[in-house]
Amino acid sequence: MFQKVFDFFVSTDTSYEPYSYYPTTAGNIGIFVVILLLLIVMMAVSGSGKKVQAKQLAFSALAMALAVIASLFTVVEFPFGGSITLFRMFFICLIGYLYGTKAGILAGIAYGLLDLLLKPYVIHPVQMLLDYPVAFGFLGFAGLFSKSRYGLIKGYLLGVLGRYLCHVITGYIFFSEYAGDQNPLLYSTIYNASYIMPEAIITALLLLIPAVQGGLAEVKKLATNN
């Protein structure tokens, strides 16, 4: 029974070892439904008026759309997974900064599932969870510093660190064969840093520009005021 349900939602590519798994059409529909439910829950946890909730949904959907667009324009694509993109992580962190940690985490999880839908590479259920919803869910922790000076920068770096650690763990546990004769933990640490850290540094430097800070402050007012 379980195998029939699994085969209904997931297809298996047996041409490689270890096998990789991809959502079927039913699996893609299921992921899309979960994303919608997460967005609804994200609105519910805000505890704000209907007008603010509508703004939250609109701004969050726009930020996720911009993240998807940014993911399509990669600066560098790495051979064993991962890529340097143009501010993809920033757009997800921005949701947490605007609407708080709970909303940010839910939006990050939703985006992680969306990324799974668009670019699936799964060899194990735990790897899937860590590399997609959990890793991007960490970006929502940007909301922890929403009221402090340079809060978006500090929150962004914290969220990126969380995502980075998830990928290091999966790289060490599930993709250690790519390390060859190298220490697999050291290899995973360096490999994942090579595509996550450049984007993080460039984004953090951009956020330090006063004009950018001023613009984002206006965006926050627009996104959160009744």
RAVEN-V700968 format. One record per helix or strand. SS is the DSSP state (H for helix, E for strand). FROM is the first residue (numbers start at 1). TO is the last residue. If there is no record, write none. Layout:
ss=SS from=FROM to=TO
ss=SS from=FROM to=TO
This chain:
ss=H from=2 to=9
ss=E from=10 to=13
ss=E from=20 to=23
ss=H from=25 to=44
ss=H from=50 to=72
ss=E from=74 to=77
ss=E from=83 to=85
ss=H from=88 to=99
ss=H from=101 to=118
ss=E from=122 to=122
ss=H from=125 to=145
ss=H from=151 to=174
ss=H from=176 to=179
ss=H from=184 to=207
ss=H from=210 to=224
